[in-house]
Amino acid sequence: MKKMRKTKQKVYYDKESDILWFLVKSGPEVEYKEIAPGISVELGESGELLGIEILNASKVLNPILSQKQMQISQVVEI
């Protein structure tokens, strides 16, 4: 998997790899846990949530967004 550059953006979407990443809090990541198929969290030293990663984001979120007649590419700036 391609390593994504994490910036100061709060939300990052990589259209090529279809990964959506949310920055919750800055800090060193010490643990990475898959909490559901394709959904992982990044945790800091004291277990605090640093980020959320969603693999196959369009497949996961487009069905929800389609109810609003939107697609992930319309919600997240690419």
N, C-alpha and C positions, 0 to 999 in steps of 0.2 A: 504494500500500500504506500502511496506517495505521502511523504511527510508534509503536513500543512504548516505554513508560516502563521503563527498566531500573532495577531496584532492587538492594538488597543481597541479594536472594534468589539462590540458586545456580541455580535452575531456574525458568523462567517459561513458562507456556503460555497463549496467547491463543486461547480456544476459537472466537471469532468468525472470526478469520482463519486458524485452525489452524496457528499457528506455535509451535514449541517452541524456547526459547533457553536455553542453558547458560552461566552465568558461570564462567569458568575463573580469570581474574585481572583485577583492576581496573586501569585505566589508559587513556590516550588511544588511541583507535583510529586508526591511520594507513593501514590497508589492509584491504580486504574482498575475499575471494576465494571464488568458487564452486568447490568441490573435487569435487563430483558434482552431478548434476541435483537441484536443490532443497536442497542442503546447502552451507552457506557457513561460512567461518571469519572471525573478526575478529582482526587482528594488530596488535601494538603497534609502537613505534618500532624495536626491535631484532629484529622478526620473531617475538616471543613470542606465543603463543596467548592471546587474551583471552576469546573467546566462540565458541560454535558455534550456528548457527541452522539449523533444519530446517523447510522449508516443507511444507505438506500433511502435517503430522506424523502425523495419525491414519491416513492412507493408507500412510505409510511404516512406522510402528511397530505399528499394530494387528494386521497379519498375524503379526508376531513375538510380540506380547503375547497373541494369541488362543491360542497354544499353551499359555499359562499361564492361559487363560480370564480375561483381564483386558483392559481398554481403557485408552487413554492418560489418559482423565479419571479413572480410578481410581488411576493411578500418580502423576500430577502434580496437586498442589493447585491448583484453579482459583480 
